[in-house]
């Protein structure tokens, strides 16, 4: 007589390898997430203005003006490459036409000429973007 060993039914799947893979992916995303934020380092002027509410899930378009007068746009496609005002205005206008509720902000370094920030605002206005905000840092209390 043969003895028949009891086998596990095929419906039981070992979940441990799947959990291991998910944990590795979670750690990878946690490490990579801080590197994904795009932006140009500028030293914003300090003011006492109240912070503006940005709707959740709606990333604003930020036009950066560095101290040397170069312009940048916070899109993945542009990276950290300086762009002309014409190119920035065209791209921002195209995005605003597709999503009119997109917030557009200008962050100008406090050492940049006032004329460079005004030129950015005028270029955006000429491209049909009428609602542009300015970014500042809050003043520190003494």
Backbone as CSV, one residue per row, in Angstrom:
resi,resn,N_x,N_y,N_z,CA_x,CA_y,CA_z,C_x,C_y,C_z
1,UNK,0.811,-1.168,0.000,0.000,0.000,0.000,0.864,1.244,0.000
2,UNK,0.485,2.104,-0.832,1.210,3.363,-0.884,0.626,4.327,0.137
3,UNK,1.535,5.085,0.720,1.015,6.106,1.616,0.980,7.427,0.851
4,UNK,-0.067,8.050,0.995,-0.220,9.339,0.291,0.040,10.480,1.267
5,UNK,1.015,11.300,0.910,1.310,12.465,1.752,0.302,13.564,1.439
6,UNK,-0.053,14.281,2.458,-1.005,15.379,2.249,-0.277,16.563,1.633
7,UNK,-0.802,17.058,0.580,-0.230,18.222,-0.084,-1.073,19.442,0.223
8,UNK,-0.389,20.622,0.185,-1.124,21.876,0.371,-1.956,22.128,-0.871
9,UNK,-3.143,22.614,-0.679,-3.930,22.981,-1.864,-3.271,24.141,-2.603
10,UNK,-3.447,24.210,-3.894,-2.823,25.239,-4.730,-3.379,26.636,-4.450
11,UNK,-4.473,26.712,-3.738,-5.079,28.019,-3.504,-4.320,28.828,-2.456
12,UNK,-3.429,28.220,-1.711,-2.659,28.937,-0.712,-1.381,29.475,-1.356
13,UNK,-1.267,30.793,-1.409,-0.105,31.435,-2.021,0.748,32.037,-0.914
14,UNK,2.023,31.844,-1.013,2.951,32.403,-0.041,3.104,33.903,-0.321
15,UNK,2.688,34.745,0.617,2.700,36.197,0.428,4.016,36.847,0.849
16,UNK,4.890,36.141,1.523,6.132,36.722,2.041,6.990,37.344,0.936
17,UNK,7.210,36.686,-0.192,8.023,37.338,-1.236,7.403,38.642,-1.761
18,UNK,6.080,38.680,-1.857,5.417,39.899,-2.316,5.611,41.027,-1.315
19,UNK,5.508,40.720,-0.036,5.696,41.730,1.004,7.133,42.234,0.986
20,UNK,8.097,41.331,0.793,9.504,41.744,0.715,9.730,42.726,-0.429
21,UNK,9.166,42.436,-1.578,9.312,43.312,-2.745,8.673,44.675,-2.468
22,UNK,7.514,44.691,-1.864,6.831,45.956,-1.560,7.647,46.794,-0.576
23,UNK,8.274,46.168,0.401,9.092,46.902,1.362,10.308,47.528,0.674
24,UNK,10.935,46.788,-0.220,12.088,47.328,-0.955,11.653,48.507,-1.821
25,UNK,10.500,48.388,-2.477,9.998,49.491,-3.313,9.659,50.704,-2.460
26,UNK,9.069,50.500,-1.296,8.735,51.602,-0.409,9.992,52.364,-0.002
27,UNK,11.032,51.656,0.379,12.286,52.308,0.769,12.882,53.069,-0.418
28,UNK,12.832,52.476,-1.600,13.376,53.143,-2.792,12.635,54.444,-3.075
29,UNK,11.310,54.434,-2.963,10.542,55.659,-3.202,10.790,56.699,-2.119
30,UNK,10.959,56.261,-0.884,11.230,57.204,0.196,12.581,57.886,0.012
31,UNK,13.548,57.171,-0.503,14.873,57.749,-0.740,14.839,58.671,-1.957
32,UNK,14.091,58.302,-2.990,14.074,59.071,-4.237,13.179,60.300,-4.169
33,UNK,12.177,60.316,-3.323,11.203,61.417,-3.295,11.833,62.788,-3.062
34,UNK,12.741,62.967,-2.099,13.326,64.303,-1.919,14.119,64.781,-3.128
35,UNK,14.662,63.859,-3.906,15.450,64.249,-5.076,14.565,64.681,-6.238
36,UNK,13.276,64.356,-6.194,12.386,64.645,-7.306,11.903,66.085,-7.317
37,UNK,12.016,66.792,-6.192,11.505,68.154,-6.166,12.423,69.050,-6.992
38,UNK,11.840,69.686,-7.981,12.578,70.583,-8.851,12.591,71.966,-8.226
39,UNK,13.557,72.736,-8.542,13.576,74.104,-8.061,14.946,74.717,-8.209
40,UNK,14.940,76.008,-8.259,16.161,76.786,-8.367,16.346,77.506,-7.042
41,UNK,17.545,77.505,-6.539,17.837,78.117,-5.248,17.914,79.633,-5.417
42,UNK,16.982,80.348,-4.791,17.024,81.806,-4.768,16.821,82.268,-3.339
43,UNK,17.351,83.433,-3.029,17.188,84.015,-1.708,16.048,85.021,-1.802
44,UNK,14.875,84.621,-1.283,13.683,85.458,-1.405,13.733,86.628,-0.433
45,UNK,13.133,87.756,-0.826,13.055,88.881,0.107,12.115,88.539,1.263
46,UNK,12.354,89.137,2.406,11.556,88.874,3.604,10.460,89.947,3.731
47,UNK,9.220,89.514,4.027,8.098,90.431,4.201,7.201,89.952,5.332
48,UNK,6.244,90.794,5.708,5.275,90.454,6.743,3.945,90.004,6.147
49,UNK,3.894,89.718,4.868,2.620,89.369,4.228,2.124,88.005,4.703
50,UNK,0.805,87.845,4.659,0.188,86.581,5.063,0.411,85.541,3.972
51,UNK,0.602,84.276,4.365,0.812,83.240,3.353,-0.437,82.994,2.525
52,UNK,-0.220,82.680,1.255,-1.322,82.410,0.340,-1.621,80.924,0.358
53,UNK,-2.890,80.579,0.348,-3.290,79.182,0.356,-3.158,78.593,-1.049
54,UNK,-2.444,77.487,-1.151,-2.319,76.764,-2.415,-3.201,75.527,-2.304
55,UNK,-4.153,75.352,-3.223,-5.032,74.185,-3.152,-4.235,72.888,-3.184
56,UNK,-4.679,71.923,-2.386,-3.987,70.633,-2.344,-4.079,69.940,-3.694
57,UNK,-2.972,69.343,-4.095,-2.925,68.615,-5.356,-2.736,69.511,-6.568
58,UNK,-2.672,70.815,-6.372,-2.477,71.754,-7.485,-1.101,72.388,-7.343
59,UNK,-0.143,71.843,-8.034,1.224,72.359,-7.999,1.295,73.664,-8.793
60,UNK,1.797,74.753,-8.182,1.894,76.003,-8.937,3.055,75.983,-9.914
61,UNK,2.949,76.793,-10.941,4.073,77.022,-11.858,4.910,78.136,-11.245
62,UNK,6.199,77.902,-11.111,7.063,78.902,-10.487,8.131,79.339,-11.479
63,UNK,8.139,80.637,-11.743,9.179,81.247,-12.575,10.207,81.816,-11.604
64,UNK,11.439,81.329,-11.685,12.507,81.779,-10.787,13.412,82.754,-11.510
65,UNK,13.790,83.825,-10.788,14.746,84.802,-11.312,15.927,84.793,-10.353
66,UNK,17.065,84.262,-10.815,18.251,84.185,-9.961,18.928,85.544,-9.863
67,UNK,19.864,85.642,-8.936,20.572,86.900,-8.694,21.293,87.413,-9.935
68,UNK,21.727,86.502,-10.808,22.430,86.932,-12.027,21.475,87.348,-13.141
69,UNK,20.155,87.291,-12.883,19.160,87.725,-13.867,18.672,86.629,-14.788
70,UNK,19.104,85.389,-14.593,18.647,84.293,-15.450,17.290,83.787,-14.979
71,UNK,16.502,83.273,-15.930,15.132,82.826,-15.673,15.039,81.296,-15.771
72,UNK,14.202,80.731,-14.902,13.992,79.276,-14.861,12.510,78.996,-14.669
73,UNK,12.081,77.819,-15.095,10.693,77.385,-14.922,10.710,76.021,-14.264
74,UNK,9.869,75.805,-13.254,9.907,74.556,-12.473,9.134,73.418,-13.130
75,UNK,9.521,73.048,-14.311,8.934,71.893,-14.986,10.002,70.825,-15.126
76,UNK,9.569,69.552,-15.074,10.531,68.459,-15.242,11.217,68.532,-16.598
77,UNK,10.487,68.963,-17.613,11.046,68.998,-18.965,12.148,70.050,-19.116
78,UNK,12.114,71.102,-18.285,13.130,72.144,-18.395,14.317,71.887,-17.479
79,UNK,14.105,71.081,-16.437,15.184,70.792,-15.501,15.693,72.065,-14.852
80,UNK,16.988,72.152,-14.688,17.590,73.340,-14.071,18.343,74.138,-15.120
81,UNK,17.716,74.288,-16.285,18.335,74.987,-17.403,17.714,76.374,-17.528
82,UNK,18.537,77.403,-17.665,18.043,78.762,-17.851,17.308,78.857,-19.192
83,UNK,16.190,79.597,-19.183,15.375,79.762,-20.382,15.159,81.242,-20.663
84,UNK,14.823,81.544,-21.901,14.496,82.929,-22.239,13.082,83.230,-21.751
85,UNK,12.793,84.511,-21.557,11.451,84.905,-21.121,10.395,84.509,-22.137
86,UNK,10.729,84.561,-23.399,9.776,84.196,-24.452,9.380,82.724,-24.333
87,UNK,10.367,81.845,-24.135,10.096,80.408,-24.007,9.259,80.145,-22.757
88,UNK,9.629,80.776,-21.648,8.878,80.592,-20.402,7.440,81.053,-20.580
89,UNK,7.247,82.222,-21.169,5.900,82.764,-21.355,5.043,81.862,-22.232
90,UNK,5.632,81.335,-23.299,4.883,80.439,-24.188,4.459,79.161,-23.467
91,UNK,5.375,78.582,-22.691,5.051,77.338,-21.978,4.007,77.571,-20.891
92,UNK,4.157,78.657,-20.146,3.191,78.962,-19.089,1.811,79.239,-19.692
93,UNK,1.765,79.989,-20.788,0.492,80.286,-21.442,-0.183,79.012,-21.939
94,UNK,0.595,78.099,-22.488,0.046,76.830,-22.975,-0.557,76.022,-21.823
95,UNK,0.139,75.987,-20.698,-0.363,75.258,-19.528,-1.614,75.935,-18.967
96,UNK,-1.617,77.268,-18.928,-2.790,77.998,-18.412,-4.010,77.795,-19.306
97,UNK,-3.797,77.679,-20.618,-4.929,77.414,-21.512,-5.521,76.035,-21.242
98,UNK,-4.659,75.065,-20.964,-5.125,73.704,-20.692,-5.749,73.592,-19.298
99,UNK,-5.152,74.278,-18.326,-5.645,74.251,-16.942,-5.696,75.681,-16.413
100,UNK,-6.796,76.397,-16.642,-6.883,77.812,-16.260,-6.736,78.082,-14.767
101,UNK,-6.990,77.095,-13.924,-6.897,77.321,-12.481,-5.477,77.148,-11.931
102,UNK,-4.489,76.927,-12.802,-3.102,76.762,-12.368,-2.564,78.081,-11.828
103,UNK,-1.964,78.022,-10.660,-1.391,79.190,-10.013,-0.001,79.462,-10.590
104,UNK,0.282,80.717,-10.929,1.592,81.104,-11.471,2.243,82.067,-10.481
105,UNK,3.459,81.724,-10.047,4.189,82.535,-9.075,5.571,82.872,-9.612
106,UNK,6.061,84.045,-9.209,7.425,84.452,-9.552,8.205,84.543,-8.255
107,UNK,9.355,83.838,-8.215,10.247,83.969,-7.066,11.520,84.641,-7.554
108,UNK,11.674,85.888,-7.151,12.854,86.648,-7.552,13.829,86.760,-6.405
109,UNK,15.079,86.475,-6.667,16.122,86.630,-5.654,16.127,88.077,-5.188
110,UNK,16.369,88.287,-3.892,16.324,89.649,-3.361,17.436,90.533,-3.919
111,UNK,18.469,89.922,-4.498,19.572,90.703,-5.059,19.394,91.021,-6.537
112,UNK,18.338,90.487,-7.177,18.125,90.716,-8.599,17.523,92.108,-8.816
113,UNK,17.805,92.662,-9.959,17.254,93.964,-10.318,15.726,93.885,-10.389
114,UNK,15.056,94.892,-9.859,13.597,94.959,-9.884,13.082,94.862,-11.321
115,UNK,13.831,95.398,-12.245,13.435,95.380,-13.650,13.331,93.964,-14.211
116,UNK,14.159,93.045,-13.728,14.103,91.650,-14.200,12.792,90.981,-13.780
117,UNK,12.336,91.255,-12.564,11.074,90.683,-12.079,9.897,91.300,-12.839
118,UNK,9.952,92.604,-13.045,8.887,93.283,-13.797,8.855,92.785,-15.235
119,UNK,10.032,92.545,-15.828,10.081,92.028,-17.200,9.419,90.657,-17.278
120,UNK,9.635,89.824,-16.267,9.000,88.500,-16.238,7.486,88.643,-16.140
121,UNK,7.024,89.537,-15.275,5.579,89.747,-15.125,4.965,90.279,-16.420
122,UNK,5.644,91.225,-17.062,5.136,91.805,-18.308,5.101,90.766,-19.421
123,UNK,6.115,89.941,-19.502,6.162,88.906,-20.531,5.023,87.904,-20.343
124,UNK,4.774,87.514,-19.100,3.663,86.599,-18.820,2.323,87.259,-19.149
125,UNK,2.189,88.530,-18.824,0.945,89.253,-19.115,0.733,89.364,-20.631
126,UNK,1.790,89.625,-21.373,1.687,89.692,-22.833,1.268,88.348,-23.428
127,UNK,1.616,87.258,-22.746,1.256,85.916,-23.215,-0.150,85.511,-22.780
128,UNK,-0.846,86.402,-22.056,-2.222,86.122,-21.650,-2.379,85.610,-20.234
129,UNK,-1.300,85.610,-19.461,-1.369,85.167,-18.064,-1.506,86.414,-17.200
130,UNK,-2.717,86.656,-16.721,-2.981,87.911,-16.007,-2.848,87.792,-14.492
131,UNK,-2.952,86.602,-13.946,-2.901,86.438,-12.485,-1.582,85.801,-12.066
132,UNK,-0.642,86.658,-11.682,0.695,86.207,-11.300,0.966,86.682,-9.880
133,UNK,1.461,85.783,-9.037,1.797,86.141,-7.661,3.298,86.221,-7.479
134,UNK,3.708,86.894,-6.403,5.127,87.013,-6.061,5.394,86.226,-4.785
135,UNK,6.490,85.490,-4.766,6.856,84.696,-3.592,7.828,85.478,-2.723
136,UNK,7.637,85.369,-1.399,8.542,85.976,-0.431,8.730,85.007,0.723
137,UNK,9.684,85.293,1.586,9.874,84.542,2.822,9.343,85.379,3.974
138,UNK,8.788,84.745,5.004,8.331,85.530,6.160,9.513,86.087,6.920
139,UNK,9.320,87.271,7.503,10.379,87.878,8.318,10.518,87.091,9.604
140,UNK,11.736,87.055,10.110,11.974,86.370,11.371,11.741,87.359,12.510
141,UNK,11.050,86.897,13.539,10.763,87.742,14.688,11.999,87.846,15.578
142,UNK,12.296,89.066,16.013,13.470,89.281,16.889,13.059,89.252,18.328
